């Protein structure tokens, strides 16, 4: 069985907290490279995930989710 990692919860969390991507970069000193990886659902490190949770004062499930692909 396989699946994909999705950062859709992050975008919902940012919206709920009223934080724009511009604000992330300029007020939180968020890396544009990391932001690009998140937009593309690319891999990030656990340390980066931890940093995001601390920065946004949220839980891991508010940043990332695992979506299982149906069995064939």
N, C-alpha and C positions, 0 to 999 in steps of 0.2 A: 504494500500500500504506500502511496506517496501523497504528497501535499505541497502546499506553498505557504510561505511566510508572508503575511500581509501587515502593513503598517497603517491600514485604514483606521484602527482605533486611535492612533496618534492624531490624525487630522480631526477626528471628532473631539478629542480631548482638547486640542488647541482651540478649536472653535468654541467649545464650552467655556474655556478659560479666557476667551477673548484675546488670544495671542496669535498674531499673524506671523507668517514666515519672515517678513521683513523685521518684525520685532524680535523674533528668535535670533536672527543674525546680528542685529545692531544692539539690542538691549541685553541679550543673554550670551553674546559672543559665540553663538552656535556656528560650527564649521559649515561652510557652503558645500564642501565635499560630502560631508555626512548627510546633509539635507538632500543632496542629489541622490545619494544611495537610498535614502528612505523613500524618495519619490518613485524610484525605480524598483522598489521592493528587493533591493540587493542586500547582501549580508552586511551586518555590522557586528562589532564585538560585544561580548557581554558587558565589558567595562563601559562601552558607549551607551548601551541600554541602561545600565545602572545610572550613569551620569544624567541621562534624559529623565529618568524617574525622579531623581533627586532634584534636578533643575525645575521640573514641572510639578513637584510634590504630588506624584501620582503612583499608582501601582503598575506593574509590568503589563497586566492585561489591558491597561488603558493606552498602551503604546503598540503592542504587537499581538497578532493572533495567528494560529496555525489552522489552515483550511485543508481538510482532507479531501483528496480527489476520490470520487466514487470508484468502487471496485469494478473491474471490467469483466 
